[in-house]
Amino acid sequence: MSNALSAAAAGFGTGLSLIVAIGAQNAFVLRQGVRRDSVLAVVGICALSDALLIALGVAGVGAVVVAWPAALTVVGWIGGAFLIGYGVLAARRVLRPQGALNTEGQATGSMRRAVLTCLALTWLNPHVYLDTVFLLGSIAADRGPLRWTFGLGAVFASVCWFAALGFGARLLGRHLSRPGAWRVLDGLVAATMITMGVLLIAGD
């Protein structure tokens, strides 16, 4: 029992250390959370996607994918272009704020758009595969028969992080009641997205 708890705790800590890094996905979840826009759907997509990718890594799929490195290259180009495009849109919001406002004066969008954007940010980002399928998968393999317990710990860390980020971000709402504050947030999102996109394309 103690070995299982140790494996789960190690998975939780490892997963959390990888997922909390500032990136395109986290920036998007934060923005949706502050806006209170489709938060449950976005958090659910991120957590379920991570769970699936971690499961694939624990199952050893990463070793198979290595045989087709060109696949990650293609994903990197597509994902990089998408991130740059999203960053440009965020930069445009800095210069020309627009959109419907909710009851708290914050811009809202359609759930369909939020879902599609979240799926793209998750599945078109090679870094997600590297962290979950490859890195977590290889670390889990060292746990032998407890690799799935380690994986469950990593999945739980993902759920906790995205839930805290998405639903906890609303606490920032009162600090972002002014349009100027939203421009700063969108500026940070734009910088993050464009930088990540350029690095993805340059890295390939």
N, C-alpha and C positions, 0 to 999 in steps of 0.2 A: 504493500500500500504506500509506504513512504517513497519507494522508488518511482511509483506512478505519479505521486504528487510532485516529486522533484522534477520529473520529466515535463509535467504540465506547466510547472512554474518556470522552467527553463524556456519552454516554448512561448509562454506568455511574455517573458522578458525579452527574448530575442525578437519576437514579432513586433512588440511595442517599439523596440529600439530602431527597427527598420522603418516602421510606418509613420512615426512622428516627424520625420524629416520634412522640411518645407518642400512642397512640390505642387505640380499642377492640380492633381486630384484633391489634395488637402485645401488648396486655395479656393477651389470651386465649392467644396463642401462648406467651407467657412463663409463664403459669400452667400450661399443659399441659406445657411443657418441664420445669418444676420438679417436677411430679408424675410425669413420665415416663409420661404417659397419652396414647396414640394420637398420639404426636409425629410419626411419619412421615406419617400420614394428614393431620394438620393442616398440617404444613409443605408437603406436596405440594399440597393444595387451595389454600393461599395463593399458592404460587409459580405454579401452573398458571393460577389465576384472573388473577393479575397479567399473566402472559404473554399470555393471551387479550385482556384489556382493553387492554394496550399495543399489541398487534397491531391491534386495532380503531381505536385512536387514530392510529397511523401510517398506516393505510389511509384515514383521513379520515372515519371514521364520526361523530366528534364534531360535525362541521359539520352532519350530517344530524339528529342528536339535538337540536341547538339549536332546530330547528323545532318541537319538542314539549317546551317547558320544563315543562309540567304533569306530564310523566312523572317528572322528578326531584323535583318537589314531593310527589307521591304516595309515591315511594320514601323521601323524607325523613321523612314522617309515619310510615310503616310501620317504617322502620329506627329512628327515634327511640323509638317505643313499645317495640320489641324491646330496644333497649339499656337503656332504663329498667327493663324487666322483668328483664333479666339482672342489672343492677346491684342490684336489690332482692334477688334470690336470693343474690348475693354478700354483701350486707349481712346477710342472714339467717344465712349461714354464720359470719359474725363473731360473732353473738350465740348461735347454736346449732350448733356444729361437729358434723358428722355425715358418714356415708359409710363405705364399706369402705376398709381400709388395705392398701397393698401391703407388700412385704417390708421397705421402708425406713420404714414408718410414715406414708406419705403417702396421702391419699385418692385413690381412683381411680373412674372412671366408665365408662360404656359407650362403645364406639367410635362407635356409631350416634348417640348424643347429641352426642359431640364433633364428628362430621362435620357434622351438621345445624346445630349452633351456629356452627361455623366458616363454613359456607356462608352462613348468615344474616348474620353479622358482616361478611362480605366483600361480598356482593351487595346487601344492603339499606342500605349506607352510601354516600350520594351523594358523600362526600369521596373515596372510592375512584375514582369515575368522573371527578371533577374533576381528580384528580392524574394518572391514567393516560390516559384517553381524551382529555380536553380539553387539559390542560397539556402532558403529554409529547407528545401528538399534534401540537400546534401547534409545539412546539420542534423536533420531528423534521421537520416540513414545511419548515423553513428549511434543512435539510441537503440538500434536493433529492434527487438519485439515491442519496445515502448515508443517507436517512432510515431504511431498514430496518436498516442497520448500527448506527445510533444506537439504534434500538428493541431490537436484540439486546443491546447494552450495558446498557440499562435492565432487560431481562429477567434478564440475568446478575446484576445488582445485587440484584434481588428474590430470586433463588434463594439467593445468598450470605447475604443478611440473614436470611431466614426460617430457613435451615438453622442459621446461627450462633445465632439467638435461641432456636429450639426445642431444638436438641441441646446448645447451650452452657449453657442455663439449668439443666441438671442439676447443674452445678458449685455452684449455690446450695443444693442439697439439704441439705448438712451444716449450713448456716446456718439452715435452716428445719425442723430436727428437733423443735423445740418447738411445741406447739399455739399458743402466743402469737404466734410468728413467722408462722404461717399466717394468723392473724387479721389481722395487719398487712397481709400480702399481699392477702388478700381485701378488706380495707378499702380499699386502694389501687385494686383492680380495681373495686369498687363505686363509688367516687368518680369514676373515669374513665368508666365506662359511663353512669352517671346524668348526669354533666355533658355528655358527648357527645350523649346522647339528648335532653336539654333543649335544647341548642344547635341540634340538627337540627330539632326541631319549631319552636323560636322563629324560626329562620332562614327557615322556609318561611311 
